[in-house]
Amino acid sequence: MHIVDEKRVIRFGLFELDLRSRELYKQGHKIHLQEQPFQVLAALLESPGEVFSREELRRRMWPGDTFVDFEVGLNAAVKRLRQALGDSADSPRFVETLPRLGYRFLAPVTFLRESERAVSATATPATETTSVPSRGTASGSIAAVFGVAQSLRRHWWKIAAVVLVIGAIVGFSLRLRRPAVTAPVIAVLPFKNLATQPDTDYFSDGLTDEIIRNLSTIEGLQVRSRTSSFAFKDKPRNIREVGAQLNANLVLEGSVLRVGDTLRINAQLVRVPDDTPVWSGRYDREMKDVFAIQDEISSSIVTQLRLKLRTGRRRYHTAPEIYDTYLRGLAWSKGVRPGPVAKLREALRLFQEVVAKDPEFAPGHMGMARVLSKMSATRQATFEGAFEQARAAAEKALRLDPLLPEAHDFMGESRARDLEWDQAETYYRRALALDPNLSETRSRFASRVLLPLGKTDEAVSQARRAVELEPLSSEAWDALLLVLYVAGRFDETIQTCQRVLASKPDDTFAQNTYGRALTQKGRLAEAIALFEKLQDNPGTRRFLGYAYAKSGRRADAERLAAVPDPAQLRQQAIIYSGLGDADRAMNALWRMAAERDPNASSFTVLPELAFLRGDPRFKEFRRKQNLPEIP
């Protein structure tokens, strides 16, 4: 590719090269660059990423009739170019040497027309309001300046008034038009896997997960979570679109090439508004250095953004083959392969292999805990006792690393199941103090602890924050819908459901919540019509039965309450409440508690069961659940 004439400014990193004026700028400041280093740079920028041979450079810089020590001259030119760019031959960011071949330009480049060139913040306006005529002599110039100075002194009060007025107008205008300075918000796009072997995405995806986790240790940096970032995997690069959808002003992108025990990782931090790289790094290392690379990327971003790392976060080290197995386990547990039960079993096997080989690797135990917890939620007999095993694995992870936020998160969930609400709240708050960017933790904290405790305002706040961190996560939006509904904010629930359904029309949870809010607003015909379209979904029947009951269709409600369902007690608690049958509704609640249904406590705050709140038996049930009385 050759640079066309109309695009004569080339931007890379913090630099701009003007091909016509033959000048190099860094953030608007001119950098001294001699002719030969300029020629080398211009040549490499013609084909960024491709090898430019030394022989091609010789022909361009020294024609055939020029007698010069070419090797010495070229080496000196490249050295001076690197000095101008602040680059290094050992760890190149811009100019890479390929022994016996030539050179290659590494950083992404943007070709600009003159009209597209960014105006430097240090540029000086060209227009002047007062000119000093030149007399051709020093004395003439001095006299002219002296005369102007006298004139300025005579009219200083007029000038001062004008300056004040202009200053006030400009200041007011800036306050109206300039957006507030915002904190850095970063989205980490899935690193591109450059390996040619099949089924190796687990490594690049897992590495991306780990980088997201590490960046969360940077104080003052908001980090968009995995679900939203991975929505852009394998899609055409569009940094501005990523920024708009994730509400991020920075994007970290990169690539991973693994060949045996060697790694090549390229990373680049891009400013979203103008798609300009602000930092890039390239790491050619051995697999055993993968943890060091992650730390170096975090440290570089800290330095670039002038932030600081949170203290006390542990850095992990394990053998390369064990870490590879751990990343495979993450891939299976994150849902990137088909077959839910088979997936969970394979993920568990891999994590068990990790902790067997390295019992001190806390993330391996935490991976086991999460997989076992998912198994326990399947309600299959073969997974009986899975949650107790999950709890033991999380406790082991926490003993190994008391600062592991995911372990505190899990222990919060565990204590909530045990109805130990104070401890559950403490664990969740500790997890969020260690890593404020944990979107799923905020959603769980809101729905599983704050709602049952009746702390609805904080639950709404936590759920909103989770959506900010994961704007493309269905789970985060579903948690917000639930919290808004339980808080009794039915109009807002309806509006938020409509927003979700506009982009995801098949979101069953949003459809159900929409219908539930319509029911509470008395719009029963609309709710029933919606639920009847969804009634093949077992989770919808309970809400349809409740709507039938509230509309006077008692026989239809009774019929649905009797339909066999894996969660029939939940179904009956809601439908019997709609029928106003306190005895049968309370009986269903007590049986849910006896079967250790983790939703028994949260059912007590559902709007459908609100009519029971004055019943002494309901108050006793809340006390048995270690919950305060609902005011």
Backbone torsions as a table, in degrees:
resi	resn	phi	psi	omega
1	MET	NA	133.8	177.6
2	HIS	-113.6	144.1	-177.9
3	ILE	-72.2	125.6	178.6
4	VAL	-80.6	155.7	-170.9
5	ASP	-60.7	-39.3	-173.6
6	GLU	-72.1	-15.9	176.5
7	LYS	-108.1	82.4	-169.2
8	ARG	-102.4	-1.4	177.1
9	VAL	-111.1	129.6	-178.4
10	ILE	-116.9	126.6	179.6
11	ARG	-108.3	134.3	173.8
12	PHE	-148.3	130.6	-177.0
13	GLY	55.1	-128.5	179.3
14	LEU	-92.4	6.0	-172.1
15	PHE	-107.5	154.8	169.9
16	GLU	-135.4	133.7	178.3
17	LEU	-113.9	122.1	177.6
18	ASP	-95.9	112.0	-174.6
19	LEU	-71.7	-29.3	-177.0
20	ARG	-78.0	-46.0	180.0
21	SER	-84.0	-10.0	179.6
22	ARG	59.9	42.7	-177.7
23	GLU	-122.8	145.8	178.9
24	LEU	-112.9	132.7	179.4
25	TYR	-123.9	146.0	172.4
26	LYS	-124.5	111.4	-177.2
27	GLN	50.8	41.8	176.3
28	GLY	89.1	-10.6	-179.5
29	HIS	-97.7	130.1	-178.6
30	LYS	-70.5	132.4	178.2
31	ILE	-107.5	128.9	-179.1
32	HIS	-66.5	125.1	-180.0
33	LEU	-140.5	119.4	-179.3
34	GLN	-71.7	169.7	-171.6
35	GLU	-62.3	-47.9	-176.4
36	GLN	-67.2	-45.0	173.6
37	PRO	-58.6	-35.4	177.0
38	PHE	-61.9	-44.6	-178.7
39	GLN	-62.8	-39.3	177.9
40	VAL	-62.3	-47.8	-178.7
41	LEU	-62.6	-45.8	-179.7
42	ALA	-60.9	-39.9	179.5
43	ALA	-64.7	-46.7	-178.6
44	LEU	-64.5	-33.3	-178.1
45	LEU	-75.3	-13.7	176.2
46	GLU	-64.8	-33.4	-178.0
47	SER	-138.1	69.9	-178.7
48	PRO	-60.0	138.0	-179.5
49	GLY	88.0	-11.0	179.8
50	GLU	-106.9	155.0	-178.0
51	VAL	-78.0	130.4	175.3
52	PHE	-111.0	113.4	-172.9
53	SER	-70.7	155.5	177.5
54	ARG	-63.2	-34.3	-179.8
55	GLU	-66.3	-38.8	177.4
56	GLU	-64.0	-40.9	178.2
57	LEU	-64.7	-38.2	179.5
58	ARG	-61.9	-45.0	-178.9
59	ARG	-64.4	-34.4	-178.2
60	ARG	-75.2	-41.6	-171.8
61	MET	-89.5	-30.0	-177.7
62	TRP	-132.4	99.5	178.4
63	PRO	-57.6	166.1	-173.3
64	GLY	-58.0	-27.2	-177.1
65	ASP	-91.9	10.4	179.5
66	THR	-98.6	130.1	179.9
67	PHE	-105.5	113.9	-177.6
68	VAL	-157.2	153.8	173.4
69	ASP	-75.9	92.6	-172.3
70	PHE	-57.3	-45.6	-176.0
71	GLU	-60.8	-46.5	179.9
72	VAL	-64.6	-45.0	-177.7
73	GLY	-62.7	-43.1	-179.1
74	LEU	-68.7	-43.6	178.4
75	ASN	-58.7	-41.4	179.6
76	ALA	-66.4	-39.4	179.9
77	ALA	-64.7	-43.3	179.5
78	VAL	-65.9	-38.8	178.8
79	LYS	-62.6	-43.9	179.6
80	ARG	-67.0	-35.1	177.3
81	LEU	-63.4	-44.9	178.9
82	ARG	-62.8	-38.1	177.7
83	GLN	-61.9	-42.1	-179.7
84	ALA	-64.9	-34.9	-177.4
85	LEU	-89.8	-5.2	-175.5
86	GLY	67.2	32.8	-174.9
87	ASP	-98.7	169.9	-178.2
88	SER	-135.0	139.2	177.4
89	ALA	-69.3	-31.7	-178.4
90	ASP	-75.5	-40.5	178.8
91	SER	-128.3	72.8	-172.3
92	PRO	-70.7	139.7	171.4
93	ARG	-106.8	-24.0	-176.7
94	PHE	-121.6	-59.6	-173.8
95	VAL	-109.2	116.4	-179.4
96	GLU	-105.3	134.7	175.0
97	THR	-92.5	128.8	173.7
98	LEU	-110.1	105.6	-173.8
99	PRO	-50.7	132.5	177.9
100	ARG	67.1	1.8	179.9
101	LEU	-113.7	-56.4	-177.6
102	GLY	155.5	-136.7	-175.2
103	TYR	-134.8	159.0	178.4
104	ARG	-142.7	139.0	176.7
105	PHE	-90.0	127.1	-169.8
106	LEU	-93.8	-38.7	-169.8
107	ALA	-74.9	150.3	173.5
108	PRO	-63.0	147.0	-178.8
109	VAL	-127.8	154.2	176.1
110	THR	-127.8	129.3	179.5
111	PHE	-96.0	124.8	-173.8
112	LEU	-118.7	146.7	165.1
113	ARG	-79.4	164.2	-179.8
114	GLU	-58.2	-37.9	-178.1
115	SER	-68.4	-20.3	-178.4
116	GLU	-90.2	-10.4	-174.7
117	ARG	-66.6	132.9	-178.7
118	ALA	-67.2	138.1	176.2
119	VAL	-77.2	127.6	-178.6
120	SER	-66.6	142.9	177.8
121	ALA	-67.0	-16.5	-178.7
122	THR	-101.0	5.7	-176.9
123	ALA	-66.5	148.3	-179.9
124	THR	-106.0	130.8	179.6
125	PRO	-57.7	143.8	-176.7
126	ALA	-83.0	-25.9	-176.0
127	THR	-82.2	147.7	178.6
128	GLU	-132.2	148.9	-179.0
129	THR	-92.3	-19.2	-179.5
130	THR	-131.7	130.5	178.7
131	SER	-111.3	147.0	178.1
132	VAL	-109.7	110.0	-175.9
133	PRO	-66.9	143.7	177.9
134	SER	-91.2	131.9	177.5
135	ARG	-99.5	-0.5	-179.5
136	GLY	85.7	-5.8	178.5
137	THR	-132.4	158.3	179.1
138	ALA	-63.5	-41.2	-176.6
139	SER	-66.2	-37.7	178.3
140	GLY	-62.5	-42.2	-179.9
141	SER	-64.9	-42.2	-179.6
142	ILE	-63.6	-41.7	-179.7
143	ALA	-62.7	-41.3	-179.2
144	ALA	-63.5	-44.3	179.5
145	VAL	-63.1	-41.0	179.6
146	PHE	-61.4	-40.5	179.1
147	GLY	-63.8	-43.0	178.6
148	VAL	-62.8	-40.2	-179.5
149	ALA	-61.2	-42.0	178.4
150	GLN	-62.7	-41.1	179.5
151	SER	-62.5	-40.7	180.0
152	LEU	-63.9	-38.3	-179.5
153	ARG	-66.6	-38.8	-178.2
154	ARG	-65.9	-31.1	-174.8
155	HIS	-114.4	27.1	-174.3
156	TRP	-60.0	-36.0	-175.5
157	TRP	-69.2	-33.6	177.3
158	LYS	-67.4	-43.8	-179.5
159	ILE	-62.5	-43.3	-179.8
160	ALA	-60.8	-41.5	-179.8
161	ALA	-63.5	-43.2	179.5
162	VAL	-62.5	-44.4	-179.9
163	VAL	-60.1	-43.0	179.9
164	LEU	-63.0	-43.6	-179.9
165	VAL	-63.5	-47.7	179.7
166	ILE	-60.9	-42.7	179.4
167	GLY	-60.8	-41.8	179.9
168	ALA	-64.7	-43.3	-179.4
169	ILE	-63.7	-47.3	-179.3
170	VAL	-62.6	-44.1	179.7
171	GLY	-60.6	-44.2	-180.0
172	PHE	-64.6	-41.0	179.4
173	SER	-62.3	-42.9	-179.7
174	LEU	-65.0	-37.2	179.1
175	ARG	-64.6	-34.0	-179.8
176	LEU	-76.4	-38.9	-167.9
177	ARG	-101.5	-27.9	-173.4
178	ARG	-81.9	126.8	177.5
179	PRO	-66.9	151.4	179.4
180	ALA	-64.5	145.8	177.0
181	VAL	-64.7	127.2	-176.1
182	THR	-109.8	158.4	177.2
183	ALA	-71.1	153.7	177.5
184	PRO	-65.1	129.9	178.5
185	VAL	-125.2	121.0	-172.8
186	ILE	-117.1	138.7	170.6
187	ALA	-114.4	133.3	179.6
188	VAL	-103.9	109.2	178.5
189	LEU	-74.4	148.2	178.4
190	PRO	-55.3	125.5	179.4
191	PHE	-64.0	136.7	-176.9
192	LYS	-74.1	132.3	178.9
193	ASN	-86.7	114.4	-178.4
194	LEU	-93.7	-0.8	179.4
195	ALA	-71.2	147.2	-179.4
196	THR	-92.0	-13.4	-179.0
197	GLN	-71.3	143.1	179.1
198	PRO	-70.5	156.7	174.8
199	ASP	58.0	39.1	177.7
200	THR	-114.1	7.4	178.0
201	ASP	-63.2	-22.5	-178.6
202	TYR	-56.4	-33.0	-176.2
203	PHE	-73.6	-49.7	-179.5
204	SER	-66.5	-37.8	178.1
205	ASP	-66.8	-43.2	179.4
206	GLY	-64.9	-38.3	177.5
207	LEU	-63.8	-39.2	176.3
208	THR	-60.9	-43.7	177.0
209	ASP	-56.8	-45.2	-177.4
210	GLU	-67.2	-36.2	178.1
211	ILE	-66.8	-41.9	176.1
212	ILE	-58.0	-44.9	179.9
213	ARG	-62.1	-43.5	-179.8
214	ASN	-66.3	-39.2	-179.6
215	LEU	-65.0	-24.4	178.6
216	SER	-68.0	-12.2	177.4
217	THR	-84.0	-1.9	-178.4
218	ILE	-87.6	119.3	-177.5
219	GLU	-70.2	131.1	178.9
220	GLY	89.1	-0.6	179.9
221	LEU	-107.7	121.9	173.9
222	GLN	-87.0	131.8	-175.3
223	VAL	-119.8	121.8	176.3
224	ARG	-71.1	138.3	-171.9
225	SER	-80.0	176.1	-168.8
226	ARG	-60.8	-47.7	-172.4
227	THR	-56.0	-45.9	-178.7
228	SER	-69.1	-42.4	-178.7
229	SER	-64.2	-40.0	-176.2
230	PHE	-75.4	-7.2	173.5
231	ALA	-64.6	-17.9	-177.7
232	PHE	-100.4	9.0	-179.3
233	LYS	-64.2	136.2	177.1
234	ASP	63.3	16.0	176.9
235	LYS	-99.0	155.7	178.5
236	PRO	-56.7	142.9	-177.2
237	ARG	-67.6	123.6	175.4
238	ASN	-148.4	88.3	-172.9
239	ILE	-60.6	-40.7	-178.3
240	ARG	-65.7	-36.2	178.0
241	GLU	-66.8	-41.3	176.2
242	VAL	-59.1	-48.3	-179.7
243	GLY	-60.4	-40.7	-178.5
244	ALA	-67.3	-44.0	-176.4
245	GLN	-73.8	-33.3	-177.6
246	LEU	-100.1	0.5	-178.1
247	ASN	52.4	48.6	-179.5
248	ALA	-116.8	146.2	176.7
249	ASN	-107.3	-0.6	175.8
250	LEU	-136.9	146.3	176.4
251	VAL	-132.9	131.4	173.0
252	LEU	-104.2	124.0	179.1
253	GLU	-129.8	164.5	-179.9
254	GLY	179.5	-172.0	-179.4
255	SER	-144.0	157.0	-179.2
256	VAL	-132.6	129.6	172.6
257	LEU	-126.4	117.5	178.9
258	ARG	-115.6	124.9	176.2
259	VAL	-128.5	105.5	-177.1
260	GLY	62.5	-121.7	-179.6
261	ASP	-99.3	11.9	179.2
262	THR	-109.2	147.8	-178.7
263	LEU	-126.8	142.4	166.0
264	ARG	-127.3	115.9	-179.8
265	ILE	-120.1	123.8	173.4
266	ASN	-109.0	133.6	179.0
267	ALA	-135.0	146.4	-178.7
268	GLN	-145.7	129.6	176.4
269	LEU	-98.7	123.9	-174.0
270	VAL	-117.9	135.3	173.8
271	ARG	-81.9	124.7	-170.5
272	VAL	-66.3	-48.5	-171.5
273	PRO	-54.5	-37.6	-179.3
274	ASP	-119.6	11.7	177.9
275	ASP	52.0	44.8	-177.3
276	THR	-109.1	126.9	175.4
277	PRO	-64.9	133.1	176.4
278	VAL	-111.4	-12.5	175.4
279	TRP	-162.6	146.4	173.0
280	SER	-147.7	152.7	179.5
281	GLY	-147.7	148.3	177.5
282	ARG	-129.6	134.2	-174.1
283	TYR	-129.4	112.9	173.8
284	ASP	-107.1	101.6	-172.7
285	ARG	-138.7	178.6	171.6
286	GLU	-90.5	160.2	-177.4
287	MET	-57.4	-31.8	-178.0
288	LYS	-66.4	-14.6	-179.0
289	ASP	-94.3	9.3	-172.4
290	VAL	-61.2	-35.0	178.4
291	PHE	-69.1	-39.1	178.6
292	ALA	-63.9	-38.0	178.9
293	ILE	-62.2	-45.3	179.0
294	GLN	-58.5	-43.4	178.9
295	ASP	-64.4	-39.5	-178.5
296	GLU	-67.3	-37.6	177.1
297	ILE	-62.7	-46.3	178.4
298	SER	-60.9	-45.2	-178.2
299	SER	-63.9	-37.5	179.4
300	SER	-65.1	-40.7	179.3
301	ILE	-68.3	-38.9	175.2
302	VAL	-56.3	-47.2	-178.9
303	THR	-65.0	-45.2	-176.9
304	GLN	-63.1	-40.1	-176.3
305	LEU	-94.2	0.4	178.8
306	ARG	57.3	47.6	177.2
307	LEU	-111.5	-165.6	177.5
308	LYS	-148.0	151.2	178.6
309	LEU	-76.0	145.5	171.1
310	ARG	-68.4	145.5	-176.7
311	THR	-85.0	153.8	169.7
312	GLY	89.9	-4.8	-178.7
313	ARG	-76.3	130.2	-176.2
314	ARG	-77.1	143.2	173.2
315	ARG	-102.6	134.4	-174.6
316	TYR	-98.7	151.9	175.6
317	HIS	-144.5	134.1	175.0
318	THR	-154.4	172.1	-178.6
319	ALA	-66.3	147.2	-177.7
320	PRO	-55.3	-40.9	-177.9
321	GLU	-68.9	-30.3	177.5
322	ILE	-71.9	-40.6	179.1
323	TYR	-65.3	-36.4	177.0
324	ASP	-62.0	-43.9	178.2
325	THR	-63.4	-39.5	178.0
326	TYR	-60.6	-44.7	179.0
327	LEU	-65.1	-34.4	175.1
328	ARG	-63.7	-42.1	177.4
329	GLY	-61.0	-41.7	177.3
330	LEU	-59.6	-42.5	-178.1
331	ALA	-61.3	-44.5	178.2
332	TRP	-65.9	-39.6	-175.2
333	SER	-76.8	-19.7	-179.1
334	LYS	-84.2	-4.0	175.9
335	GLY	87.0	29.8	-179.5
336	VAL	-91.1	-0.6	-179.4
337	ARG	-126.9	156.3	-176.8
338	PRO	-75.9	162.3	174.5
339	GLY	84.8	87.9	-172.3
340	PRO	-55.3	-52.5	-175.7
341	VAL	-67.9	-44.4	178.3
342	ALA	-60.9	-37.8	177.9
343	LYS	-59.6	-48.3	-177.2
344	LEU	-64.1	-41.1	-179.8
345	ARG	-63.5	-42.8	-179.5
346	GLU	-67.8	-41.1	177.6
347	ALA	-60.8	-43.0	179.5
348	LEU	-62.5	-42.9	179.0
349	ARG	-59.0	-43.2	-178.7
350	LEU	-66.6	-43.6	179.1
351	PHE	-66.8	-36.0	176.7
352	GLN	-63.9	-37.1	176.9
353	GLU	-64.5	-38.6	179.4
354	VAL	-61.7	-51.6	-174.8
355	VAL	-73.2	-23.4	175.5
356	ALA	-68.7	-38.0	-178.7
357	LYS	-83.3	-29.8	179.3
358	ASP	-140.6	84.8	-176.9
359	PRO	-63.7	-14.7	-178.2
360	GLU	-92.3	1.0	-176.9
361	PHE	-87.1	95.8	-173.1
362	ALA	-58.0	-42.1	179.8
363	PRO	-58.6	-28.7	177.2
364	GLY	-64.8	-43.7	177.1
365	HIS	-64.6	-38.0	-179.7
366	MET	-67.9	-36.1	175.5
367	GLY	-62.3	-42.8	176.2
368	MET	-59.4	-43.3	-177.6
369	ALA	-60.4	-45.2	-177.7
370	ARG	-66.4	-40.9	-179.8
371	VAL	-66.4	-45.0	179.2
372	LEU	-63.0	-35.9	177.4
373	SER	-63.6	-42.5	177.1
374	LYS	-63.5	-38.4	177.7
375	MET	-61.3	-41.2	-178.7
376	SER	-64.4	-27.5	-178.8
377	ALA	-78.4	-12.1	-180.0
378	THR	-76.1	-15.2	179.8
379	ARG	60.4	24.2	174.8
380	GLN	-87.0	140.4	-176.6
381	ALA	-60.4	-32.1	-178.6
382	THR	-66.0	-16.4	-179.4
383	PHE	-105.1	16.7	-179.4
384	GLU	-62.7	136.0	-177.9
385	GLY	84.2	3.0	-176.7
386	ALA	-64.6	-37.4	-176.3
387	PHE	-69.0	-35.0	177.4
388	GLU	-63.6	-38.4	175.7
389	GLN	-66.8	-38.0	178.4
390	ALA	-62.4	-42.7	179.4
391	ARG	-60.9	-42.3	179.9
392	ALA	-63.7	-39.6	179.5
393	ALA	-66.3	-41.1	179.4
394	ALA	-66.6	-39.2	178.0
395	GLU	-63.4	-38.6	176.9
396	LYS	-63.7	-43.9	178.4
397	ALA	-60.5	-40.2	-178.0
398	LEU	-69.9	-34.6	175.9
399	ARG	-66.0	-38.8	179.7
400	LEU	-71.2	-35.1	-178.1
401	ASP	-142.1	91.7	-179.6
402	PRO	-64.0	-9.5	-179.3
403	LEU	-106.6	18.4	179.7
404	LEU	-85.0	107.1	-173.3
405	PRO	-62.7	-35.6	-179.8
406	GLU	-63.0	-32.2	178.3
407	ALA	-70.5	-40.3	175.8
408	HIS	-63.6	-39.1	176.7
409	ASP	-57.9	-49.8	-178.1
410	PHE	-63.8	-40.2	-179.9
411	MET	-65.9	-29.9	173.7
412	GLY	-63.2	-44.6	177.0
413	GLU	-62.1	-42.0	-179.4
414	SER	-63.1	-45.3	179.7
415	ARG	-66.1	-33.0	176.5
416	ALA	-64.5	-39.3	177.0
417	ARG	-63.7	-33.2	179.4
418	ASP	-83.4	3.2	179.9
419	LEU	64.9	24.3	176.6
420	GLU	-98.0	78.9	-167.3
421	TRP	-68.4	-38.1	179.8
422	ASP	-62.8	-44.4	179.2
423	GLN	-67.6	-38.4	178.2
424	ALA	-59.8	-45.2	-179.8
425	GLU	-63.1	-39.9	179.8
426	THR	-63.2	-45.3	179.9
427	TYR	-62.6	-45.3	-179.3
428	TYR	-63.1	-41.9	-179.6
429	ARG	-66.5	-35.2	178.0
430	ARG	-66.6	-41.2	178.4
431	ALA	-59.3	-43.1	-177.7
432	LEU	-74.2	-27.3	174.7
433	ALA	-68.8	-36.4	179.6
434	LEU	-75.0	-33.8	179.7
435	ASP	-147.5	92.8	-177.8
436	PRO	-66.8	-8.3	-176.2
437	ASN	-93.2	8.7	-179.1
438	LEU	-79.6	94.8	-178.0
439	SER	-64.5	-48.1	-177.7
440	GLU	-61.7	-35.6	178.2
441	THR	-63.2	-42.8	178.6
442	ARG	-62.8	-41.4	179.3
443	SER	-63.4	-45.7	179.9
444	ARG	-65.1	-43.2	179.8
445	PHE	-58.7	-43.3	-178.6
446	ALA	-65.3	-48.0	-171.7
447	SER	-84.1	-30.2	-172.2
448	ARG	-100.6	-15.2	-179.5
449	VAL	-125.6	-55.9	-174.5
450	LEU	-65.1	-40.9	179.1
451	LEU	-64.1	-52.0	178.3
452	PRO	-57.4	-33.1	179.4
453	LEU	-76.4	-7.7	-179.7
454	GLY	83.8	11.8	-179.7
455	LYS	-90.2	67.0	-169.9
456	THR	-70.5	-36.5	-178.8
457	ASP	-62.7	-44.9	178.4
458	GLU	-68.7	-34.2	177.7
459	ALA	-60.2	-43.1	177.9
460	VAL	-62.5	-42.9	-179.5
461	SER	-62.0	-45.1	179.9
462	GLN	-65.2	-40.8	-179.2
463	ALA	-66.8	-37.9	176.8
464	ARG	-63.5	-42.9	-179.9
465	ARG	-63.5	-36.6	178.0
466	ALA	-61.7	-40.2	178.9
467	VAL	-68.0	-36.6	176.2
468	GLU	-60.5	-40.4	-178.9
469	LEU	-75.5	-30.5	-178.2
470	GLU	-128.8	67.4	-173.3
471	PRO	-65.1	-16.2	179.5
472	LEU	-109.2	13.5	-177.7
473	SER	-92.5	120.0	176.7
474	SER	-62.1	-37.5	-178.7
475	GLU	-63.6	-41.5	179.8
476	ALA	-65.8	-42.6	178.8
477	TRP	-65.9	-40.2	179.0
478	ASP	-62.1	-40.9	178.3
479	ALA	-63.2	-40.3	178.3
480	LEU	-64.1	-42.5	178.4
481	LEU	-59.2	-45.0	-179.7
482	LEU	-62.1	-45.3	-177.1
483	VAL	-64.8	-43.6	178.2
484	LEU	-61.7	-40.6	-178.6
485	TYR	-66.2	-47.9	-179.5
486	VAL	-64.4	-32.4	178.6
487	ALA	-71.5	-5.8	178.8
488	GLY	81.1	14.5	179.6
489	ARG	-91.7	71.5	-169.0
490	PHE	-70.0	-38.5	177.8
491	ASP	-62.4	-44.0	179.2
492	GLU	-67.4	-35.4	176.1
493	THR	-60.7	-45.4	179.9
494	ILE	-61.2	-45.7	-179.6
495	GLN	-62.9	-41.8	-178.8
496	THR	-69.7	-38.0	175.4
497	CYS	-60.5	-43.1	179.0
498	GLN	-61.6	-39.4	178.6
499	ARG	-64.0	-43.9	180.0
500	VAL	-65.4	-44.8	-176.2
501	LEU	-69.7	-22.1	177.1
502	ALA	-64.1	-32.9	179.9
503	SER	-101.3	-23.6	-179.7
504	LYS	-134.0	76.9	-173.5
505	PRO	-64.2	-17.3	-178.6
506	ASP	-99.6	11.8	179.1
507	ASP	-70.4	101.7	-174.6
508	THR	-63.6	-39.4	-179.9
509	PHE	-62.2	-43.8	178.9
510	ALA	-64.7	-39.1	177.8
511	GLN	-62.5	-45.9	179.6
512	ASN	-62.9	-43.6	-178.7
513	THR	-66.5	-37.0	175.8
514	TYR	-58.7	-48.3	178.6
515	GLY	-63.2	-38.9	179.1
516	ARG	-63.4	-42.3	179.1
517	ALA	-66.5	-39.4	176.0
518	LEU	-60.1	-40.7	179.0
519	THR	-60.9	-45.6	-178.7
520	GLN	-66.8	-26.2	177.0
521	LYS	-83.0	-2.2	-179.9
522	GLY	84.3	9.0	-179.9
523	ARG	-91.5	63.9	-168.6
524	LEU	-67.6	-40.1	-178.5
525	ALA	-61.0	-43.0	178.5
526	GLU	-63.7	-42.9	-178.2
527	ALA	-64.2	-45.4	-178.9
528	ILE	-63.2	-42.1	178.3
529	ALA	-59.3	-40.7	179.0
530	LEU	-67.6	-47.9	-177.7
531	PHE	-64.3	-37.1	-178.9
532	GLU	-63.9	-30.1	176.0
533	LYS	-69.6	-23.5	-174.3
534	LEU	-108.7	6.3	-166.9
535	GLN	-68.7	-13.2	173.9
536	ASP	-68.3	-17.1	176.1
537	ASN	-82.6	118.6	-177.5
538	PRO	-54.2	-33.8	-178.7
539	GLY	-69.8	-15.3	-178.9
540	THR	-88.7	-26.1	-173.3
541	ARG	-57.1	-39.6	-177.0
542	ARG	-63.4	-36.1	-178.6
543	PHE	-77.1	-33.7	174.6
544	LEU	-66.0	-43.5	178.5
545	GLY	-61.2	-40.1	178.4
546	TYR	-64.0	-44.1	179.4
547	ALA	-64.7	-39.5	174.7
548	TYR	-57.5	-46.8	-177.0
549	ALA	-61.5	-43.9	-178.3
550	LYS	-68.9	-24.4	180.0
551	SER	-90.5	0.4	179.0
552	GLY	94.4	0.8	179.6
553	ARG	-88.4	68.0	-171.0
554	ARG	-65.7	-39.4	-178.8
555	ALA	-63.1	-42.3	177.6
556	ASP	-63.5	-38.0	178.3
557	ALA	-65.1	-45.0	179.4
558	GLU	-61.9	-38.9	179.8
559	ARG	-61.2	-44.7	-179.5
560	LEU	-69.2	-32.7	178.9
561	ALA	-64.7	-26.4	-177.8
562	ALA	-89.3	-8.8	-179.4
563	VAL	-66.7	127.4	178.3
564	PRO	-58.3	140.1	-176.8
565	ASP	-155.2	140.3	177.5
566	PRO	-56.2	-27.3	178.3
567	ALA	-117.4	50.2	-172.5
568	GLN	-64.4	-33.5	-179.8
569	LEU	-64.4	-39.2	176.1
570	ARG	-63.1	-42.9	179.6
571	GLN	-59.6	-44.5	-177.0
572	GLN	-71.3	-38.1	180.0
573	ALA	-58.8	-39.5	-178.1
574	ILE	-77.3	-45.7	-176.9
575	ILE	-67.1	-43.3	179.4
576	TYR	-64.8	-30.4	175.2
577	SER	-65.9	-40.0	177.0
578	GLY	-61.7	-33.4	178.4
579	LEU	-78.8	-7.6	-178.3
580	GLY	75.2	19.1	-178.2
581	ASP	-92.9	89.4	-175.2
582	ALA	-64.6	-36.6	-177.6
583	ASP	-62.0	-50.9	-176.9
584	ARG	-72.1	-33.2	177.5
585	ALA	-64.7	-43.8	179.3
586	MET	-66.9	-37.1	178.6
587	ASN	-61.6	-42.4	178.0
588	ALA	-63.1	-40.5	178.5
589	LEU	-62.0	-46.9	-178.9
590	TRP	-62.5	-38.6	179.5
591	ARG	-69.1	-35.3	174.4
592	MET	-59.1	-44.8	-179.9
593	ALA	-64.8	-39.7	-179.1
594	ALA	-64.2	-32.9	178.7
595	GLU	-87.9	8.7	178.5
596	ARG	55.9	40.2	173.4
597	ASP	-67.3	119.8	-177.0
598	PRO	-63.8	-12.5	179.6
599	ASN	-92.5	-0.9	-176.5
600	ALA	-58.4	-43.2	-178.2
601	SER	-68.0	-45.2	-177.0
602	SER	-68.6	-23.4	177.3
603	PHE	-62.8	-26.9	-175.7
604	THR	-69.0	-15.9	-179.7
605	VAL	-104.6	4.0	179.8
606	LEU	-68.9	140.1	177.5
607	PRO	-58.5	-30.0	179.5
608	GLU	-61.9	-30.1	-177.1
609	LEU	-98.6	11.2	-174.8
610	ALA	-60.4	-29.4	-176.4
611	PHE	-67.6	-15.5	-179.2
612	LEU	-84.0	-10.2	-168.0
613	ARG	-64.1	-24.3	176.8
614	GLY	-87.8	-4.4	-178.3
615	ASP	-78.1	128.2	179.4
616	PRO	-56.8	-33.8	-179.6
617	ARG	-66.3	-35.2	178.0
618	PHE	-67.5	-42.3	178.4
619	LYS	-63.2	-38.7	177.3
620	GLU	-65.2	-39.2	178.0
621	PHE	-61.1	-43.6	178.2
622	ARG	-61.6	-40.7	179.4
623	ARG	-64.2	-40.4	179.0
624	LYS	-65.3	-24.9	177.2
625	GLN	-87.8	7.1	-179.1
626	ASN	61.7	30.4	-179.1
627	LEU	-107.6	147.0	178.4
628	PRO	-70.4	161.1	178.7
629	GLU	-69.5	139.2	178.4
630	ILE	-76.7	124.5	-178.2
631	PRO	-65.2	NA	NA
